């Protein structure tokens, strides 16, 4: 699950090439959500730290994280490609 738990488990949990491609696709229609994923997943930043970097409210980061995570999980699910 692309969740706060995945940061603790490390990026080996997902196919990094597929994740990179999915993030690039996400960035084409919502760059901020892609940036939130990058900062939280790869940077290991908290919601509050991400909010500070992006100069947005923590609630906005939390919402972006949930929406982007849901989209990415669907995008990375091989069953959704069938």
Biopython code that builds the backbone (N, CA, C, O; Angstrom):
import numpy as np
from Bio.PDB.StructureBuilder import StructureBuilder

atoms = [
    (1, "UNK", "N", (0.848, -1.168, 0.000)),
    (1, "UNK", "CA", (0.000, 0.000, 0.000)),
    (1, "UNK", "C", (0.895, 1.235, 0.000)),
    (1, "UNK", "O", (1.840, 1.331, 0.784)),
    (2, "UNK", "N", (0.590, 2.166, -0.880)),
    (2, "UNK", "CA", (1.343, 3.414, -0.925)),
    (2, "UNK", "C", (0.780, 4.309, 0.163)),
    (2, "UNK", "O", (-0.119, 5.113, -0.085)),
    (3, "UNK", "N", (1.299, 4.173, 1.339)),
    (3, "UNK", "CA", (0.776, 4.827, 2.519)),
    (3, "UNK", "C", (1.949, 5.264, 3.363)),
    (3, "UNK", "O", (3.101, 5.077, 2.971)),
    (4, "UNK", "N", (1.676, 5.838, 4.503)),
    (4, "UNK", "CA", (2.780, 6.235, 5.367)),
    (4, "UNK", "C", (3.618, 5.021, 5.742)),
    (4, "UNK", "O", (4.812, 5.164, 6.007)),
    (5, "UNK", "N", (3.027, 3.831, 5.772)),
    (5, "UNK", "CA", (3.756, 2.614, 6.080)),
    (5, "UNK", "C", (4.763, 2.240, 5.024)),
    (5, "UNK", "O", (5.770, 1.605, 5.335)),
    (6, "UNK", "N", (4.519, 2.619, 3.772)),
    (6, "UNK", "CA", (5.436, 2.255, 2.698)),
    (6, "UNK", "C", (6.764, 2.986, 2.846)),
    (6, "UNK", "O", (7.811, 2.467, 2.458)),
    (7, "UNK", "N", (6.721, 4.185, 3.405)),
    (7, "UNK", "CA", (7.965, 4.916, 3.619)),
    (7, "UNK", "C", (8.860, 4.138, 4.570)),
    (7, "UNK", "O", (10.072, 4.057, 4.371)),
    (8, "UNK", "N", (8.262, 3.571, 5.596)),
    (8, "UNK", "CA", (9.044, 2.798, 6.563)),
    (8, "UNK", "C", (9.586, 1.513, 5.948)),
    (8, "UNK", "O", (10.684, 1.069, 6.283)),
    (9, "UNK", "N", (8.803, 0.918, 5.043)),
    (9, "UNK", "CA", (9.225, -0.330, 4.425)),
    (9, "UNK", "C", (10.242, -0.116, 3.320)),
    (9, "UNK", "O", (11.017, -1.022, 3.012)),
    (10, "UNK", "N", (10.254, 1.039, 2.733)),
    (10, "UNK", "CA", (11.215, 1.357, 1.690)),
    (10, "UNK", "C", (10.642, 1.206, 0.294)),
    (10, "UNK", "O", (9.626, 0.539, 0.098)),
    (11, "UNK", "N", (11.294, 1.824, -0.670)),
    (11, "UNK", "CA", (10.791, 1.833, -2.026)),
    (11, "UNK", "C", (10.828, 0.484, -2.726)),
    (11, "UNK", "O", (10.229, 0.349, -3.793)),
    (12, "UNK", "N", (11.498, -0.516, -2.180)),
    (12, "UNK", "CA", (11.561, -1.812, -2.845)),
    (12, "UNK", "C", (10.205, -2.493, -2.895)),
    (12, "UNK", "O", (10.051, -3.501, -3.584)),
    (13, "UNK", "N", (9.221, -1.965, -2.182)),
    (13, "UNK", "CA", (7.890, -2.549, -2.142)),
    (13, "UNK", "C", (7.197, -2.417, -3.499)),
    (13, "UNK", "O", (6.349, -3.243, -3.834)),
    (14, "UNK", "N", (7.537, -1.415, -4.268)),
    (14, "UNK", "CA", (6.911, -1.188, -5.562)),
    (14, "UNK", "C", (7.963, -1.199, -6.659)),
    (14, "UNK", "O", (9.157, -1.054, -6.398)),
    (15, "UNK", "N", (7.503, -1.371, -7.875)),
    (15, "UNK", "CA", (8.368, -1.284, -9.042)),
    (15, "UNK", "C", (8.679, 0.201, -9.277)),
    (15, "UNK", "O", (7.803, 0.966, -9.680)),
    (16, "UNK", "N", (9.915, 0.597, -9.026)),
    (16, "UNK", "CA", (10.274, 2.017, -9.102)),
    (16, "UNK", "C", (10.135, 2.591, -10.501)),
    (16, "UNK", "O", (9.829, 3.774, -10.649)),
    (17, "UNK", "N", (10.354, 1.780, -11.535)),
    (17, "UNK", "CA", (10.185, 2.271, -12.906)),
    (17, "UNK", "C", (8.713, 2.570, -13.167)),
    (17, "UNK", "O", (8.373, 3.612, -13.727)),
    (18, "UNK", "N", (7.846, 1.654, -12.759)),
    (18, "UNK", "CA", (6.412, 1.867, -12.936)),
    (18, "UNK", "C", (5.947, 3.068, -12.118)),
    (18, "UNK", "O", (5.118, 3.853, -12.578)),
    (19, "UNK", "N", (6.483, 3.211, -10.902)),
    (19, "UNK", "CA", (6.134, 4.357, -10.064)),
    (19, "UNK", "C", (6.581, 5.656, -10.716)),
    (19, "UNK", "O", (5.829, 6.631, -10.724)),
    (20, "UNK", "N", (7.782, 5.686, -11.257)),
    (20, "UNK", "CA", (8.279, 6.880, -11.931)),
    (20, "UNK", "C", (7.393, 7.247, -13.121)),
    (20, "UNK", "O", (7.061, 8.417, -13.313)),
    (21, "UNK", "N", (7.016, 6.261, -13.911)),
    (21, "UNK", "CA", (6.141, 6.512, -15.057)),
    (21, "UNK", "C", (4.781, 7.032, -14.602)),
    (21, "UNK", "O", (4.235, 7.965, -15.191)),
    (22, "UNK", "N", (4.241, 6.424, -13.554)),
    (22, "UNK", "CA", (2.950, 6.868, -13.032)),
    (22, "UNK", "C", (3.045, 8.289, -12.484)),
    (22, "UNK", "O", (2.139, 9.095, -12.699)),
    (23, "UNK", "N", (4.128, 8.605, -11.780)),
    (23, "UNK", "CA", (4.313, 9.968, -11.258)),
    (23, "UNK", "C", (4.428, 10.982, -12.390)),
    (23, "UNK", "O", (3.891, 12.085, -12.293)),
    (24, "UNK", "N", (5.119, 10.617, -13.454)),
    (24, "UNK", "CA", (5.218, 11.513, -14.611)),
    (24, "UNK", "C", (3.853, 11.759, -15.226)),
    (24, "UNK", "O", (3.540, 12.883, -15.620)),
    (25, "UNK", "N", (3.040, 10.716, -15.309)),
    (25, "UNK", "CA", (1.681, 10.871, -15.828)),
    (25, "UNK", "C", (0.861, 11.760, -14.906)),
    (25, "UNK", "O", (0.167, 12.665, -15.370)),
    (26, "UNK", "N", (0.936, 11.509, -13.605)),
    (26, "UNK", "CA", (0.219, 12.341, -12.636)),
    (26, "UNK", "C", (0.633, 13.800, -12.753)),
    (26, "UNK", "O", (-0.211, 14.695, -12.694)),
    (27, "UNK", "N", (1.913, 14.040, -12.915)),
    (27, "UNK", "CA", (2.422, 15.413, -13.001)),
    (27, "UNK", "C", (1.877, 16.163, -14.212)),
    (27, "UNK", "O", (1.796, 17.391, -14.192)),
    (28, "UNK", "N", (1.503, 15.439, -15.264)),
    (28, "UNK", "CA", (0.968, 16.123, -16.454)),
    (28, "UNK", "C", (-0.389, 16.755, -16.191)),
    (28, "UNK", "O", (-0.750, 17.732, -16.846)),
    (29, "UNK", "N", (-1.151, 16.208, -15.238)),
    (29, "UNK", "CA", (-2.451, 16.812, -14.966)),
    (29, "UNK", "C", (-2.598, 17.338, -13.540)),
    (29, "UNK", "O", (-3.576, 18.022, -13.240)),
    (30, "UNK", "N", (-1.644, 17.032, -12.651)),
    (30, "UNK", "CA", (-1.674, 17.603, -11.301)),
    (30, "UNK", "C", (-0.272, 17.578, -10.702)),
    (30, "UNK", "O", (0.088, 16.664, -9.959)),
    (31, "UNK", "N", (0.492, 18.577, -11.034)),
    (31, "UNK", "CA", (1.897, 18.652, -10.620)),
    (31, "UNK", "C", (2.047, 18.708, -9.099)),
    (31, "UNK", "O", (2.985, 18.134, -8.545)),
    (32, "UNK", "N", (1.128, 19.395, -8.429)),
    (32, "UNK", "CA", (1.267, 19.509, -6.965)),
    (32, "UNK", "C", (1.096, 18.155, -6.291)),
    (32, "UNK", "O", (1.849, 17.829, -5.373)),
    (33, "UNK", "N", (0.137, 17.372, -6.719)),
    (33, "UNK", "CA", (-0.050, 16.048, -6.115)),
    (33, "UNK", "C", (1.168, 15.165, -6.370)),
    (33, "UNK", "O", (1.580, 14.406, -5.492)),
    (34, "UNK", "N", (1.740, 15.260, -7.560)),
    (34, "UNK", "CA", (2.957, 14.489, -7.853)),
    (34, "UNK", "C", (4.088, 14.937, -6.936)),
    (34, "UNK", "O", (4.858, 14.109, -6.448)),
    (35, "UNK", "N", (4.190, 16.219, -6.703)),
    (35, "UNK", "CA", (5.244, 16.747, -5.821)),
    (35, "UNK", "C", (5.030, 16.282, -4.380)),
    (35, "UNK", "O", (5.992, 15.960, -3.683)),
    (36, "UNK", "N", (3.782, 16.247, -3.936)),
    (36, "UNK", "CA", (3.479, 15.756, -2.586)),
    (36, "UNK", "C", (3.944, 14.307, -2.447)),
    (36, "UNK", "O", (4.561, 13.952, -1.443)),
    (37, "UNK", "N", (3.657, 13.473, -3.438)),
    (37, "UNK", "CA", (4.106, 12.080, -3.397)),
    (37, "UNK", "C", (5.627, 12.014, -3.352)),
    (37, "UNK", "O", (6.192, 11.257, -2.563)),
    (38, "UNK", "N", (6.287, 12.795, -4.185)),
    (38, "UNK", "CA", (7.759, 12.792, -4.197)),
    (38, "UNK", "C", (8.331, 13.177, -2.838)),
    (38, "UNK", "O", (9.238, 12.516, -2.331)),
    (39, "UNK", "N", (7.805, 14.238, -2.256)),
    (39, "UNK", "CA", (8.339, 14.714, -0.978)),
    (39, "UNK", "C", (8.054, 13.735, 0.154)),
    (39, "UNK", "O", (8.909, 13.499, 1.007)),
    (40, "UNK", "N", (6.844, 13.164, 0.161)),
    (40, "UNK", "CA", (6.487, 12.258, 1.254)),
    (40, "UNK", "C", (7.106, 10.883, 1.054)),
    (40, "UNK", "O", (7.671, 10.326, 1.995)),
    (41, "UNK", "N", (7.015, 10.321, -0.152)),
    (41, "UNK", "CA", (7.473, 8.958, -0.399)),
    (41, "UNK", "C", (8.991, 8.883, -0.497)),
    (41, "UNK", "O", (9.628, 8.094, 0.202)),
    (42, "UNK", "N", (9.565, 9.706, -1.367)),
    (42, "UNK", "CA", (11.016, 9.652, -1.576)),
    (42, "UNK", "C", (11.773, 10.491, -0.558)),
    (42, "UNK", "O", (12.853, 10.106, -0.110)),
    (43, "UNK", "N", (11.208, 11.636, -0.192)),
    (43, "UNK", "CA", (11.878, 12.519, 0.749)),
    (43, "UNK", "C", (11.636, 12.157, 2.200)),
    (43, "UNK", "O", (12.385, 12.575, 3.083)),
    (44, "UNK", "N", (10.587, 11.376, 2.449)),
    (44, "UNK", "CA", (10.274, 10.976, 3.811)),
    (44, "UNK", "C", (9.769, 12.111, 4.681)),
    (44, "UNK", "O", (9.817, 12.022, 5.908)),
    (45, "UNK", "N", (9.281, 13.184, 4.055)),
    (45, "UNK", "CA", (8.801, 14.323, 4.829)),
    (45, "UNK", "C", (7.436, 14.033, 5.440)),
    (45, "UNK", "O", (6.654, 13.247, 4.904)),
    (46, "UNK", "N", (7.168, 14.669, 6.548)),
    (46, "UNK", "CA", (5.852, 14.582, 7.179)),
    (46, "UNK", "C", (4.886, 15.491, 6.415)),
    (46, "UNK", "O", (5.283, 16.249, 5.530)),
    (47, "UNK", "N", (3.616, 15.390, 6.781)),
    (47, "UNK", "CA", (2.610, 16.272, 6.186)),
    (47, "UNK", "C", (2.983, 17.731, 6.456)),
    (47, "UNK", "O", (2.921, 18.573, 5.561)),
    (48, "UNK", "N", (3.365, 18.012, 7.679)),
    (48, "UNK", "CA", (3.697, 19.387, 8.053)),
    (48, "UNK", "C", (4.933, 19.895, 7.306)),
    (48, "UNK", "O", (4.953, 21.035, 6.842)),
    (49, "UNK", "N", (5.956, 19.059, 7.190)),
    (49, "UNK", "CA", (7.169, 19.458, 6.458)),
    (49, "UNK", "C", (6.869, 19.679, 4.979)),
    (49, "UNK", "O", (7.377, 20.620, 4.368)),
    (50, "UNK", "N", (6.046, 18.812, 4.412)),
    (50, "UNK", "CA", (5.665, 18.955, 3.008)),
    (50, "UNK", "C", (4.891, 20.245, 2.799)),
    (50, "UNK", "O", (5.115, 20.963, 1.824)),
    (51, "UNK", "N", (3.984, 20.535, 3.714)),
    (51, "UNK", "CA", (3.206, 21.774, 3.636)),
    (51, "UNK", "C", (4.119, 23.000, 3.661)),
    (51, "UNK", "O", (3.901, 23.967, 2.931)),
    (52, "UNK", "N", (5.129, 22.943, 4.502)),
    (52, "UNK", "CA", (6.069, 24.067, 4.598)),
    (52, "UNK", "C", (6.849, 24.241, 3.297)),
    (52, "UNK", "O", (7.009, 25.361, 2.813)),
    (53, "UNK", "N", (7.331, 23.144, 2.733)),
    (53, "UNK", "CA", (8.098, 23.204, 1.483)),
    (53, "UNK", "C", (7.240, 23.754, 0.351)),
    (53, "UNK", "O", (7.699, 24.585, -0.433)),
    (54, "UNK", "N", (5.990, 23.290, 0.265)),
    (54, "UNK", "CA", (5.113, 23.692, -0.839)),
    (54, "UNK", "C", (4.337, 24.971, -0.553)),
    (54, "UNK", "O", (3.647, 25.505, -1.422)),
    (55, "UNK", "N", (4.464, 25.456, 0.688)),
    (55, "UNK", "CA", (3.767, 26.674, 1.108)),
    (55, "UNK", "C", (2.259, 26.555, 0.921)),
    (55, "UNK", "O", (1.605, 27.437, 0.364)),
    (56, "UNK", "N", (1.730, 25.430, 1.409)),
    (56, "UNK", "CA", (0.296, 25.177, 1.404)),
    (56, "UNK", "C", (-0.096, 24.638, 2.774)),
    (56, "UNK", "O", (0.768, 24.304, 3.585)),
    (57, "UNK", "N", (-1.378, 24.554, 3.026)),
    (57, "UNK", "CA", (-1.866, 24.087, 4.324)),
    (57, "UNK", "C", (-1.631, 22.581, 4.493)),
    (57, "UNK", "O", (-1.705, 21.824, 3.525)),
    (58, "UNK", "N", (-1.349, 22.160, 5.714)),
    (58, "UNK", "CA", (-1.203, 20.727, 5.978)),
    (58, "UNK", "C", (-2.432, 19.914, 5.562)),
    (58, "UNK", "O", (-2.295, 18.787, 5.085)),
    (59, "UNK", "N", (-3.626, 20.475, 5.739)),
    (59, "UNK", "CA", (-4.839, 19.769, 5.320)),
    (59, "UNK", "C", (-4.851, 19.538, 3.806)),
    (59, "UNK", "O", (-5.339, 18.511, 3.335)),
    (60, "UNK", "N", (-4.317, 20.486, 3.059)),
    (60, "UNK", "CA", (-4.230, 20.339, 1.608)),
    (60, "UNK", "C", (-3.252, 19.233, 1.249)),
    (60, "UNK", "O", (-3.517, 18.439, 0.346)),
    (61, "UNK", "N", (-2.132, 19.173, 1.943)),
    (61, "UNK", "CA", (-1.157, 18.104, 1.722)),
    (61, "UNK", "C", (-1.794, 16.752, 2.025)),
    (61, "UNK", "O", (-1.647, 15.807, 1.251)),
    (62, "UNK", "N", (-2.496, 16.659, 3.142)),
    (62, "UNK", "CA", (-3.129, 15.396, 3.527)),
    (62, "UNK", "C", (-4.145, 14.955, 2.472)),
    (62, "UNK", "O", (-4.209, 13.774, 2.131)),
    (63, "UNK", "N", (-4.930, 15.886, 1.960)),
    (63, "UNK", "CA", (-5.912, 15.559, 0.928)),
    (63, "UNK", "C", (-5.215, 15.150, -0.371)),
    (63, "UNK", "O", (-5.581, 14.149, -0.987)),
    (64, "UNK", "N", (-4.213, 15.925, -0.783)),
    (64, "UNK", "CA", (-3.452, 15.580, -1.992)),
    (64, "UNK", "C", (-2.814, 14.203, -1.862)),
    (64, "UNK", "O", (-2.825, 13.419, -2.811)),
    (65, "UNK", "N", (-2.255, 13.905, -0.684)),
    (65, "UNK", "CA", (-1.609, 12.613, -0.426)),
    (65, "UNK", "C", (-2.619, 11.480, -0.602)),
    (65, "UNK", "O", (-2.328, 10.485, -1.265)),
    (66, "UNK", "N", (-3.808, 11.630, -0.008)),
    (66, "UNK", "CA", (-4.826, 10.579, -0.122)),
    (66, "UNK", "C", (-5.292, 10.399, -1.568)),
    (66, "UNK", "O", (-5.382, 9.271, -2.053)),
    (67, "UNK", "N", (-5.586, 11.492, -2.252)),
    (67, "UNK", "CA", (-6.079, 11.395, -3.625)),
    (67, "UNK", "C", (-5.012, 10.853, -4.571)),
    (67, "UNK", "O", (-5.290, 9.980, -5.392)),
    (68, "UNK", "N", (-3.810, 11.364, -4.456)),
    (68, "UNK", "CA", (-2.723, 10.919, -5.335)),
    (68, "UNK", "C", (-2.369, 9.468, -5.058)),
    (68, "UNK", "O", (-2.112, 8.702, -5.986)),
    (69, "UNK", "N", (-2.354, 9.089, -3.800)),
    (69, "UNK", "CA", (-2.053, 7.708, -3.431)),
    (69, "UNK", "C", (-3.085, 6.759, -4.021)),
    (69, "UNK", "O", (-2.732, 5.706, -4.553)),
    (70, "UNK", "N", (-4.356, 7.128, -3.930)),
    (70, "UNK", "CA", (-5.420, 6.306, -4.499)),
    (70, "UNK", "C", (-5.255, 6.174, -6.000)),
    (70, "UNK", "O", (-5.383, 5.080, -6.548)),
    (71, "UNK", "N", (-4.970, 7.284, -6.667)),
    (71, "UNK", "CA", (-4.778, 7.252, -8.114)),
    (71, "UNK", "C", (-3.574, 6.381, -8.481)),
    (71, "UNK", "O", (-3.646, 5.566, -9.400)),
    (72, "UNK", "N", (-2.468, 6.562, -7.755)),
    (72, "UNK", "CA", (-1.261, 5.784, -8.047)),
    (72, "UNK", "C", (-1.474, 4.293, -7.803)),
    (72, "UNK", "O", (-1.009, 3.468, -8.590)),
    (73, "UNK", "N", (-2.157, 3.941, -6.742)),
    (73, "UNK", "CA", (-2.410, 2.525, -6.470)),
    (73, "UNK", "C", (-3.202, 1.890, -7.605)),
    (73, "UNK", "O", (-2.928, 0.761, -8.012)),
    (74, "UNK", "N", (-4.178, 2.620, -8.106)),
    (74, "UNK", "CA", (-4.949, 2.110, -9.235)),
    (74, "UNK", "C", (-4.076, 2.024, -10.485)),
    (74, "UNK", "O", (-4.139, 1.043, -11.226)),
    (75, "UNK", "N", (-3.278, 3.033, -10.711)),
    (75, "UNK", "CA", (-2.397, 3.073, -11.884)),
    (75, "UNK", "C", (-1.360, 1.952, -11.846)),
    (75, "UNK", "O", (-1.005, 1.407, -12.891)),
    (76, "UNK", "N", (-0.873, 1.603, -10.660)),
    (76, "UNK", "CA", (0.155, 0.586, -10.512)),
    (76, "UNK", "C", (-0.404, -0.836, -10.383)),
    (76, "UNK", "O", (0.353, -1.807, -10.405)),
    (77, "UNK", "N", (-1.708, -0.954, -10.250)),
    (77, "UNK", "CA", (-2.323, -2.266, -10.097)),
    (77, "UNK", "C", (-2.419, -2.963, -11.452)),
    (77, "UNK", "O", (-3.134, -2.491, -12.336)),
    (78, "UNK", "N", (-1.707, -4.080, -11.629)),
    (78, "UNK", "CA", (-1.736, -4.760, -12.926)),
    (78, "UNK", "C", (-3.136, -5.254, -13.300)),
    (78, "UNK", "O", (-3.438, -5.417, -14.483)),
    (79, "UNK", "N", (-3.984, -5.489, -12.310)),
    (79, "UNK", "CA", (-5.354, -5.913, -12.599)),
    (79, "UNK", "C", (-6.162, -4.815, -13.264)),
    (79, "UNK", "O", (-7.116, -5.106, -13.986)),
    (80, "UNK", "N", (-5.801, -3.554, -13.036)),
    (80, "UNK", "CA", (-6.533, -2.451, -13.642)),
    (80, "UNK", "C", (-6.185, -2.294, -15.126)),
    (80, "UNK", "O", (-6.877, -1.588, -15.859)),
    (81, "UNK", "N", (-5.132, -2.942, -15.554)),
    (81, "UNK", "CA", (-4.700, -2.877, -16.961)),
    (81, "UNK", "C", (-5.299, -3.991, -17.803)),
    (81, "UNK", "O", (-5.151, -3.999, -19.025)),
    (82, "UNK", "N", (-5.972, -4.929, -17.155)),
    (82, "UNK", "CA", (-6.513, -6.101, -17.869)),
    (82, "UNK", "C", (-7.738, -5.758, -18.668)),
    (82, "UNK", "O", (-8.311, -6.628, -19.324)),
]
sb = StructureBuilder()
sb.init_structure("model")
sb.init_model(0)
sb.init_chain("A")
sb.init_seg("    ")
for serial, (resi, resn, name, xyz) in enumerate(atoms, 1):
    if name == "N":
        sb.init_residue(resn, " ", resi, " ")
    sb.init_atom(name, np.array(xyz, "f"), 0.0, 1.0, " ", f" {name:<3s}", serial, name[0])
structure = sb.get_structure()
